[in-house]
């Protein structure tokens, strides 16, 4: 029975990490703040596709803009003991192909490009309800309320060409602190998170301009149901606002006020391998990319 319980527990762990923390998931990230056994390693490979229209501010001379992206990514996560509480560190390495087009002053312009995206690093610390447990201890631990915090840093390492609007990399630093809570109830979990993104300036925007942006705030909620010890289903939603942009100090875009809804399904083959499918779409878009996004990922765990 001990072996069986440990197998089920590690199966759930793999399900939690299956594509969790997709930096491209536009802040729809279920099961980020749940307990994990310490001293575990996870690697995740993922493929995603996104396509949609781009809405710009009134007065900007761009019409009928759209953007499509194909992305593959590799991520690594290590769970650890941090002061007696469960914590984790993960790194995300994307490669993206993007195609964008729009009408500018009556002329249809487009660009196709592929390259490495910006590397993202994140530290997550569950400071309440998540004691640091090894696999044996974790197998006996009952689910409980968990409160945690994380900080993610995105570095300007991606491909960037200052002569083009459509780029893979952002050519700026992004720091994203967040706090979240997971509330279990029978087979259900109710999850909420609130975060903010802070941006450094891009001083090579369109060759010699400076592009800056106000903080962008995000709220997200998830309703997760355990279909069985090997699979779960979640319904996800978010709302993000703020993020006014400026070119050389002059406002270039109005404040964002966008929302997305999505669904995710994860299934574990065994205690080491899991797969996850996700889909989400924009339901409110004031400024930004109103896209439909789909992804498939596989996660592998080892000690």
ABEGO torsion letter per residue (X at the ends): XAAAAAAAAAAAAAAAABGBGBAAAGGBBBGABBBBBBGBBBBBBBBBBBBBBBBBBBGBABBGBBBBBBBBBBBBBBBBBBGGBBBBBBBBBBBBBBBBBBBBGGBBBBBBBBEBBBBBBBBBBBABGBBBBBAAAAAABBBBBBBBBBBBBBBBABBBBAABABBABAGBBBBBBBBBBBBBBEABBBBBBBBBBBBBBBAABGGABBBBBBBBBBBBBBBBBBABAABBBBBBBBBBBEGBBBBGGBBABBBBBBBBBBBBBBBBABAABBBBBBBBBBABBABEBBBBBBBBBBBBBBX
